[in-house]
Amino acid sequence: MTAAPEAPADLRVVRQAIEHCHAQGWTDGLPVVPATADDVAEFLATVDRDPDEVIGAQEHLDRRVTVAQAAVNAVMAGCLPGYFPLVLAAWEAVREEPSSRGGAWQSTSGPAPLLVVNGPIRTELGVNCAGGVLGPGFRANATVGRALGLLVRNGYGIKPQELEQATQGVPGRWTLCVGENEELSPWEPFSVAGGVPAGTSAVSAMLIRDVEYVDNRHTEDVEALLRDFADTLARTGAYLGMKHSTGGLLLGPEHAQVLAAAGYSRSDVQHWLYDHAVRAQADLVAAGKESHDVDPGPDPMPMMPSAAEIPIIVAGAANAAISAVFRPFGWSTWSGRSVPVPSPMTSRPEESTP
């Protein structure tokens, strides 16, 4: 076996820089891209924002993060400069979640931000909306979500076994960014529910605890399909023993089209699921999760907070009738507000010519 050729000196320096980042605790366990001043300036040039603008705070930790810090971590995550407006919009969308401004990042659940991208920016940046949408292989999906995680880690200092208290954690904490498959969805884009007009680039965000698949490719009975979703939404393992559970759907295009062909709007699906994702009080007692309130509520008990609080997103390929249920963190689903994503600037305002 012949020895590998000696690496050029500049490549050895890059490896040393990566190892330095690991040694400083700046990574999420995977290698990061060392950020130079020129790199950061290139990212900042894509947005009309003051680098020193504070864009987030954890008041109980006395920690704040800025636009410049977001740029550093976007470089480290492997983003391209043109991704940076989406990174900032995604961070703003996460900040709309009240729990993200409190102790959610330190929760024993270790929740992860689920980012949902709509509009033309999906194709402009190459955001995956189809096959393998929850998996690896697409730079924009992988790095935009990762940039937020690194900002929480490096800006807030929240790391596992230190300030983070996650019991087991969530794999999505690395990155969980999807594009909605608007081309195969029978309904308006998800961002429309968040107040952004259709056709506008936007991002929505929810802190979630997990994702679990629903494989149903053997029935043409729409109510049977809906009952399968309701059963997954209503499982006792996701219920904390008080108030209610939470849940949303990442519908595969085939399931969405079957429902729409039967006359169901997105709102119709939400209401059906709210009415049928229920559990008998006896089921909760048997699981050791009976209500501790004086009045335990209706029997059977709705496991979702309301019909409107069941987010439904269409994503993935139309190659098998598979969908997924995700679990928003805490007892709320999402802020209900999507954030528009501006197009990347090509120069700073002061550099523009008349």
N, C-alpha and C positions, 0 to 999 in steps of 0.2 A: 504493500500500500504506500503510495507516494504522499509526501507531506503537502499540505495545502500551501499555495504561494503566500508569501508574506504580504500582509495588508499594507496599502499605502499609509503613510504617516497620518494624513488627514483623517482617514477612516478610524485609525487607532485613537485619535483625539476624540472623535465622536463617541466611540464606545466608552472612553474614559468619562466623558461628560454625562452619558446615560447612567453609568455606574455612580457618578457623583450624585445625580438626582435620586437614585435609589437610596444611597447612603444618608441623604438629608431627609428622607421620608416624604418626598414630594410626589411619589407615584401611587397608583392604585394597585400595585403589584405587577403591572405590565410596564414594559419600557415606555418612556416618554420621549418626545422630541425636545432637545434642549432649546430654550427660547433665547434668542439674541435680541439686543436692542433694535436692530434693523427689522427683525421678524415682527416684533411687537408694534413698531411704527407702521409697518405695512398693514397689519390688521386694523389698527386704530384709524388708518386713512380710509377705511371702507364705511365708516359711520361718522355722523356729525354729532359727536358726544365729547364732553370734557373728560379726558382720561382720569381726572381726580374725582369725578362724580361718584358719590356713594350710591350703589345700587342694591345694597342689602345689608342687614344687620341682624345679629343675634344679641339683643340687648342684655340678656342674662349672662352672656359670656364676654360682654364688652368687646365684640368682634364686628368689624365692618369690612365690606368688600367694595372695590371700585371697578370702573370700566377698564382701567389699565390692568388690574389683576385678572379680570375676565379675559382680556386679550392674551396675557401670559399663559393662562391655563388652556385657552383654546389652541395656542401654538403647541403646548405640551401634549395636548390630546391628539394631535395629528390633523387638526382642521386645516383647510385651505383658507386664505384670507377672505374669499367670497362667502364663506360660511358664517363669518362673524356677526352680521346683522341678525341671522337666525339664532345664533347663540344668545345674543342679548335679548331678543324677543322671547325665546324659550325661558330664559331666566326670569323675565318679567312675568310670564305666564305662571311659572312655579311660584313666584312671589305673591300671586293673586290667591294662592291657597293659604288660608289663615294658619293652618298647622305648620306651614314652612317657616313662619315667622316666630314660632314658639319652639317647642321641644321635639318636633317630629323628626328632625335629622338625628336626634339622639335616642329615639324610641327603641324599645326592646324589639320592635318589629323590623327595624332597619328598612323603612320604606324607600322605594325608588321612584323618581319622577318618570311617568309615562308621558312622552311628548308625541303629539299628533299634528302632522304638517298637512296643510291644505293649500290649494291654489297653484299658480304657475311656478312658484319656487321649487316645487317638487321636481319638475323636469329640468329647471335651470341648474339645480345643484346635484341632480342625480339621486334624489331621495327615493329609496325603494318603497313601493306601495304594494307590490305583488308577491311572488313566490319567495318564501323565506323571510318575510317581513319582520319577524321577531328574532331572526337569527343573524349570524355574521355575514360578512362579504361585501358590504356596501359602505364606502368611506363616510359619506355624509351622515347616514344613520348612526354609524358606530362612533364617530368623533364628536358630533354635536352633543349627544347625550353624555359622552364621557367628559367633555369640557365642563359641564355643570357639576358632575361628581368631583372633579379635581378642584373646582373652585370652592366647593363646600369643604373639601379636605384641607386645602392649602390656605384658603382665605379665612374660614371659620375655625380651622384646626380640629375639625371633628373627624376622628379616626377610630377604627375598631379597636376595642380594648383600651381605649383612652377616653375621650369625651363621648364617643359613640357607645351605646349600651346594647346593641343588637344581640339577641340571644343566638340566632343562627344567621340572620342576614338574608338578603334577597339578591340573586344573581343580577337582576336588572339594575342594581346599584352601579355596576360598571357602565351600562348604557342601555336605554330602552326608548328608542326613537323610531316612529313609524310614519309613513305617509298614508293618508287615506286613499283607497283605490276609487277615486271619483269616477273614473271611466267605466267601471263595472258596477258602481253603486246605483241602485234605483231611486235613491233619495237625495235631498240636498246635502251639500258638504256639512260635515260635523261642525265646522267653524261658523256656519250660519246660526246654529243654536247658541254660539258664543258671541253673537252680535256683529259678525263681520260679513259683509256682502259676499255672495258667491262670486268666484272668479278673482278674489283678492288673496294674495299670499298671506297665510296666517298660521299661527301655532297655538295649540291648546295644551294644557298640562294638568296632570293629576298625580298626586303621590299615591302609590299603590303598594300593596303587600305581596301579591303574587299573581300568577297567570296559570290557569288550568284549562286544558283543552276539552272540547265537546265534539266527539266524532259521531256524526249522525248522517250516514249516506245511504240508509236502507229504507227510508220511508218517504212517501209523497203526501202523507197526512200532515197538514200544517200544524194542527193542534198537537200532534204527537211530537213534532219538532220543538214547538214552544214548551211543551211539558218537560222535554229533556233539558232545555235551558233553565227552566224554573227549578227543576230538581237540583241542578248544579248550584244555582244561586242560593238555594235555601238550605244547603248542607249545614249541619250543626257545627262542623269544625271551624267555620268562619264566623260563628256567632260568639260574642264575648260574654253573654249572660246578662246583658242589660240593653235597654233601648231597642236596637235593631242591628242587623248586619248591613253590609253594603255590597254592591256589585255592579259591574258593567259588562258589555259585550263587545268583543272584537269579532264581528261577523265575517265569515268567509263570504265572498261574492255570491256563491251558489245559494247559500242559506238566505242571504238578503234578497236575492232575486225570487226565490220560492215564496218568501213572505210577501213581497210586493205584488207578485203575480196573483196572490190570493186576496189582494185588496188591502193589505196591511200597510199603513204608513209607519214611520219610525215611532210616532206618538202612540199609535195603536199597539205596537209591540211593547212599548214601555208599560202601557196600562194593563195589558194582558199579563205581563210578567209580574207586575205589582200584585195583581189579584190572585195569582196562582203560586208565587214563590212564598209559600207559607209553611209553617210547621205547627203541629199540635203541641199544646203545652206538655203533654205526656212525653213527647219526643225530647223536649228540652230537659225535662226532669230526668229522663233516662240517661241523658248525656251529662248530667250534673250541671246543667246550665239554666235551671229554672230562674224566673224573674225574682228579684229580691224586693220588688216594689210591693206595697200593700195590695194594689190592684195590678195583677199580672197582665191585664189587657185582654184583647179578644182571643178566642180559641177557635180555629187556628190563628196564629199570629203572623201578620205580614213581616217578612224578614227584610224587606227593603224599606228605606225611609219614606219614599214616595215614588210615583211613576216617573215624574220629571227627573228624579235623581238616579236614574239608571242610564248612564251614558251608553250610546250605541254607535259604534264606529265600524266602517266597512274596510277591511284590509286583507291582503293575501291574494293568492291565485285561485282561479276557478278550475282546479284540477282534482279536487276531492272535497266533499262536503264536510269541512272541518272548520270549527269556530273556536273561540276561547272566551272564558269568563275571567275578568280581572277584578281584584279586590281593592277599591280605594281605601286609603288609610283612615282610621278613626270612624266617626259616625256621619261624615259628610262625604259627598262624592267629588264634586269639583266646583270651582268658583262660578262656572257658567259664563266665563268671559274668555274669549279667544283674543290673541294679540296680533295685530297686523305686523307683517315683516317687510321693512323697506328694502328696496333694491340696493345692493352694495354701491357705494360711491366710488367713483374712479379717481377722485382727487379731493383734497381738503378744500372747503369753501374759499379760503384765502388764496388758493392756488388757481382757482378757476379764472378763465379769461372771459371778458365780456362777450 
